[in-house]
Amino acid sequence: MMFSFHSGHSSPHGQTLREPKPKRAKIRIACNVCKARKTKCDGARPICGPCSRRRRTSHITPCEYREPDGSEPTGERLANDHSQTNDDDAASSSSGFVPTGGLFGASSGAHFLQNVGNQAGASVTPANKRRNRTSILPKTLKRLPKLQKQTHKEHADVQFSLPPRKQADKLLSLYWDYVDCAYPWLDRPSIEKAYETLWVQDGELTMNETALHCLLNLMFATSCVASQGETTLSRHQSSVVFFERAQALMSYNLMDMYNFEIIQILLLTTVYLQHEKAPQKCFQIIGTAIHIAQELGLHIPETTEAMDDPKDRDLARQVWNGCVIMDRYDTRAETQVCILKPS
């Protein structure tokens, strides 16, 4: 028995079982609801066929159609009889989700993103460039910001004690001869003047006493390491005494941190710690010194050029150069990434 198959014909009369499918009507765009449900939309206005079949209530909301160019929906809402037809309203609606006050203040991430968007559309002019640059740069300095003099003494006698005058003079002389030539970060006349005042009864210091004693103890500690007259063990023990005394004096309040003497103290601390073979501590301390120096604007030439005293200008440059040099040195010793990028 043989069977013959005829495609499209199942009766001897030649009648077709399936009519050809009607071509799908091409519509410009589907409504938002059909897009979300992934159903076919006929694009009818104000409400398409699938939406009218789904909604059985008497109150039927017209469909919304979002045009391909990104404009607002063209469907009219019966609940509120108004539409957004201009580009200004569309722009305001797209960015209106960011509240301008209350919970989202000026420091919030949403406020920051809104400001970025506003700045992106602003025209860039020379005046805008100057205004933006001046808003970022620190204020110019007329003089180096230093710690205020103490009006009364509230300290332990041990922390503010000095070695015998003869030994102190010798250690100070060693510092100026062997250490300062490699690390010129101190103003020798002002340090020596304040040092002499310490030996005078009821003498009035010209600088902060805590910072002065901290600097002197760091100078004594590095001088002990650099001296050659005594045994290594004796020099090390003496340097540890002075360094620990300096460390005890470095407990400043947070508001006093951003001062020039603090940078000098931190730099001298890294010099001593290099001899103690503590590169990780050096790297951390020099990072703090760089942060304070940048907050003061010492890395910006315009900041130092505005200082009235030429001596302060030179000292500020030397201290900033010291931050850069110690950053490079500690990076090489610790195989860390440089805090300051090469320029």
C-alpha positions in Angstrom: 0.0 0.0 0.0 1.4 3.3 -1.0 0.5 6.6 0.5 0.9 9.9 -1.2 1.3 13.1 0.7 0.2 16.4 -0.9 1.3 19.5 1.0 -1.4 21.9 1.7 -4.3 19.7 0.4 -6.3 17.2 2.4 -9.4 16.8 0.3 -10.0 15.7 -3.3 -11.7 19.1 -3.9 -8.4 20.9 -3.4 -9.6 23.1 -0.5 -6.8 24.5 1.6 -6.9 23.8 5.4 -4.9 26.9 6.4 -5.4 30.3 5.1 -2.2 32.4 4.7 -1.5 34.3 7.9 -2.3 38.0 7.6 0.8 40.2 7.8 1.4 41.7 11.1 0.5 45.4 11.1 3.6 47.4 11.6 3.2 50.0 14.3 5.6 52.8 15.1 5.9 52.1 18.8 4.2 49.9 21.4 2.7 51.2 24.6 4.7 51.0 27.8 2.5 48.3 29.4 2.8 46.0 26.4 6.5 46.5 26.3 6.8 45.5 30.0 4.5 42.4 29.5 6.2 41.6 26.2 2.9 41.3 24.4 1.9 42.3 20.9 0.5 45.9 20.8 -1.6 47.3 18.0 -0.6 50.9 18.8 -4.2 52.1 19.0 -4.8 55.4 20.7 -5.8 56.4 23.3 -5.8 52.7 24.5 -4.5 49.7 22.6 -6.4 46.5 22.0 -4.6 44.3 24.5 -4.9 46.8 27.3 -8.6 47.4 26.6 -9.3 43.6 26.8 -7.3 43.3 30.1 -9.0 46.2 31.9 -12.6 45.4 32.8 -13.4 48.5 34.9 -15.2 51.5 33.7 -12.3 53.8 34.4 -9.7 53.1 31.8 -6.5 55.0 31.8 -5.1 55.8 28.3 -1.9 54.0 27.3 1.4 55.8 27.5 3.8 55.7 24.6 7.4 56.7 24.9 8.7 58.0 21.6 12.1 56.7 20.3 13.8 60.0 20.6 13.4 60.0 24.4 10.5 62.5 24.6 7.8 62.3 27.2 4.8 59.9 26.8 2.2 61.1 24.3 -0.9 59.5 26.0 -3.2 61.9 27.8 -4.0 61.2 31.4 -7.6 61.5 32.5 -6.7 61.8 36.2 -4.7 65.0 35.8 -5.5 66.8 32.6 -2.1 68.3 31.8 0.8 67.1 29.6 4.5 68.0 29.4 5.2 69.3 25.9 8.4 71.3 26.1 12.0 70.2 26.6 12.4 72.3 29.7 9.7 70.3 31.6 11.2 67.1 30.4 14.6 68.0 31.7 13.2 69.1 35.0 11.3 65.9 35.4 14.3 63.7 34.7 16.4 65.4 37.4 13.6 66.2 39.9 14.2 63.0 41.9 17.0 64.8 43.9 15.6 66.7 46.8 17.3 70.1 47.4 17.2 70.2 51.1 16.4 68.3 54.3 17.7 64.7 54.3 19.8 65.2 51.2 22.1 68.0 52.1 25.0 69.6 50.2 27.3 66.7 51.3 25.1 63.9 50.1 25.9 61.8 47.0 22.7 62.6 45.3 23.4 66.3 45.6 26.9 65.8 44.3 25.7 63.9 41.2 23.2 66.7 40.5 25.9 69.3 40.7 28.1 67.2 38.4 25.2 67.1 35.8 24.7 70.8 36.1 28.4 71.6 35.6 28.6 69.2 32.6 26.2 71.3 30.7 27.7 74.7 31.6 29.8 76.4 29.1 33.5 76.5 29.7 34.9 80.0 29.6 38.2 81.4 30.8 36.4 83.1 33.6 34.8 79.8 34.7 38.2 78.1 34.6 39.7 80.8 36.8 36.8 80.6 39.2 36.9 76.8 39.4 40.7 76.8 39.9 40.5 79.3 42.7 37.8 77.4 44.5 40.1 74.3 44.6 43.4 75.9 45.6 44.1 76.5 49.3 44.3 80.1 50.5 47.5 81.9 50.0 49.7 82.3 53.1 51.1 85.6 54.4 53.2 83.7 56.9 53.8 80.1 58.0 51.0 78.8 60.3 52.6 77.9 63.6 51.5 76.8 67.0 50.5 79.5 69.5 52.7 80.3 72.5 51.5 78.6 75.7 50.3 81.1 78.3 50.7 78.7 81.2 52.6 75.4 81.8 50.6 72.2 82.2 53.2 69.5 81.7 55.3 67.0 83.5 58.8 68.1 84.5 60.3 64.9 83.0 59.0 65.6 79.5 60.2 69.2 79.5 63.6 68.4 81.1 66.9 69.0 79.3 70.2 67.2 79.6 73.0 69.2 81.3 74.0 72.3 79.5 77.3 71.0 78.3 75.8 67.8 76.9 72.9 69.7 75.3 75.3 72.2 73.6 77.3 69.3 72.3 74.3 67.4 70.9 72.9 70.6 69.3 76.3 71.3 67.7 76.4 67.8 66.3 73.0 68.2 64.8 73.9 71.4 63.0 77.2 70.0 61.7 76.1 66.5 60.6 72.3 66.3 60.3 71.1 69.7 59.3 73.3 69.8 56.2 71.5 66.7 54.9 68.0 67.6 56.2 67.7 71.4 56.2 64.2 71.6 57.6 64.7 73.9 60.6 65.3 77.6 61.0 68.6 77.6 62.9 68.4 81.2 64.2 64.9 80.8 65.7 65.7 77.4 67.2 68.9 78.7 68.8 67.2 81.8 70.1 64.5 79.7 71.7 67.0 77.2 73.0 69.0 80.0 74.8 65.8 81.3 76.3 65.2 77.9 78.0 68.3 78.4 80.1 67.2 81.9 81.2 65.0 82.1 84.3 61.6 83.5 83.4 62.6 83.8 79.8 59.9 84.4 77.3 59.8 82.0 74.4 59.1 83.1 70.8 57.5 79.8 69.8 55.3 77.1 71.2 57.2 75.4 74.1 55.8 71.9 73.5 56.8 72.0 69.9 60.3 73.4 70.8 61.0 70.6 73.4 59.7 68.0 70.9 62.0 69.3 68.2 65.0 69.5 70.6 64.5 65.9 71.8 64.4 64.7 68.2 67.5 66.7 67.4 69.2 65.2 70.4 68.1 61.7 69.4 69.5 62.0 65.9 72.7 63.6 67.2 73.3 60.6 69.5 73.0 58.3 66.5 75.3 60.5 64.4 78.0 60.9 67.1 81.1 58.7 67.2 82.6 59.4 70.6 80.7 56.7 72.6 80.0 53.1 72.1 77.1 52.0 69.9 75.1 50.7 72.8 75.5 53.8 74.8 74.6 56.0 71.9 71.5 53.9 71.2 70.3 54.0 74.8 70.7 57.8 74.9 68.8 58.2 71.6 65.9 56.1 72.8 65.5 58.2 75.9 65.3 61.4 73.9 63.1 59.9 71.2 60.6 58.5 73.7 60.5 61.9 75.4 59.7 63.5 72.0 57.0 60.9 71.4 55.3 61.7 74.7 55.2 65.4 73.7 53.5 64.7 70.4 50.0 64.4 71.8 48.5 67.5 70.2 44.8 68.3 69.8 43.3 67.7 66.4 42.8 71.4 65.8 46.5 72.0 66.3 47.6 69.4 63.8 47.7 71.6 60.7 50.7 73.7 61.6 54.2 74.0 60.2 56.0 72.7 63.3 54.1 69.4 63.1 55.5 68.8 59.6 59.0 69.5 60.9 58.5 67.1 63.8 57.2 64.3 61.6 60.1 64.7 59.1 62.7 64.5 61.9 60.8 61.5 63.3 61.2 59.7 60.0 65.0 60.5 60.0 65.4 58.8 63.4 63.2 55.8 62.5 65.4 55.2 59.4 68.3 54.4 61.8 65.9 52.2 63.8 65.2 50.1 60.6 61.4 50.8 60.8 60.5 51.6 57.2 56.8 50.8 57.7 56.5 53.4 60.4 58.4 55.9 58.3 56.0 55.4 55.4 53.0 56.0 57.6 54.5 59.1 59.2 55.7 60.7 56.0 52.2 60.2 54.6 50.8 62.2 57.5 53.4 65.0 56.9 52.5 65.1 53.2 48.8 65.4 54.0 49.3 68.3 56.4 51.7 70.1 54.0 49.1 69.8 51.2 46.4 71.1 53.4 48.5 74.1 54.1 49.2 74.5 50.3 53.0 74.1 50.6 53.0 72.0 47.4 51.6 75.0 45.4 54.1 77.6 44.3 51.5 80.4 44.5 51.0 79.7 48.2 54.7 80.1 49.2 55.2 83.0 46.8 52.6 85.0 48.7 54.5 84.9 52.0 55.9 88.2 53.2 59.1 86.9 54.8 61.6 85.5 52.3 63.0 83.3 55.1 59.6 81.7 55.5 59.4 81.1 51.8 62.7 79.3 51.6 61.9 77.2 54.7 58.5 76.3 53.3 60.1 75.1 50.0 62.8 73.1 51.9 60.2 71.4 54.1 58.0 70.5 51.1 61.1 69.2 49.2 61.9 67.2 52.3 58.4 65.6 52.1 59.0 64.6 48.5 62.5 63.2 49.2 61.5 61.2 52.2 58.5 59.9 50.3 60.8 58.6 47.5 63.3 57.2 50.0 60.7 55.4 52.1 59.0 54.0 49.0 62.2 52.5 47.8 63.0 51.0 51.2 59.6 49.6 51.8 58.7 48.8 48.1 55.5 50.8 48.5 53.7 52.9 46.0 54.7 56.6 46.1 52.2 58.9 47.8 53.2 61.7 45.6 53.0 61.1 41.9 56.1 62.1 39.8 55.5 65.4 37.9 
